[in-house]
């Protein structure tokens, strides 16, 4: 988990990306209530045991495109900026519980990962990435649906929802919290010179917030993807709202990268269950399992 000590108004806290334990002050929901929300996982851990390896959240924009946060996939402190290989990840849609796969669960490899090349490790500006799936989401189940992109940012005072996963007994279930949008001028008093491409949401008294493990998850307002969980000072701390990527600032970037993806080239790529039969990769998984077992 990356941390940066701040020298301005927030100097008493630590700036943390929201990448391990999840929405605070929220309540359990089912995936039917947020059909666009997905879990991005480390491929080798997920295929070793379903439910392991959750890295970040994401939002379905179409049958093949997921929107998430750049810091989930960037190699920290690399100069120049580099992103990890798309082959390391798998996207899971249609699961209320992280550990449970049922008839509506769909799993895909990530064919291409396109993180914003203007992403900054220190300020977390341009914290946005697109993940292109290796197949098409099946719309046959209404439990999985895309979310609309916004035309404008939400107005200050608007109540919006944040999603992630949290513990219910021994299982990790999808959770949601409701938070108000802040005016950027007010948020800049706390987080000095917050750019228009970022925005704040939360209560001055704290209590409800996204947390580590929720990075990349949606901040959604009236059925639109208003923001992407990015960073904050702790989780639900009084006086420190969560900071989100303002999606309305990146509409043209999203459209441009979507149009440059070569869909025809990948048209014959198969679903995860078929590709996972590659014997080399299965051998790797077997060896990884032996190593894990020997250390436990």
Secondary structure, DSSP 4 states (H G I P E B T S, - for coil): --EEE--STTTTSEEEE------BS-EE--GGGGTTEEEEEEHHHHHHSTT--EEEEEEE-SSSEEEE-GGGTB-TT-SS--B--GGGEEEEES-SBTT---TT-EEEEEEEEEE-TT--TTT-TT--EEEEESS---TTSTT----EEPSSPPPTT-EEEEEEEEEETTEEEEEEEEEEBPPHHHHHHHSTT--TTEEEES-TT---B--TT-TT-EEEETTEEEEEEEEEESSS-TT--EEEEEGGGGHHHHHHHHHHS-TTTTTTPPPHHHHTT-HHHHHHHHHHHHHHHHH-
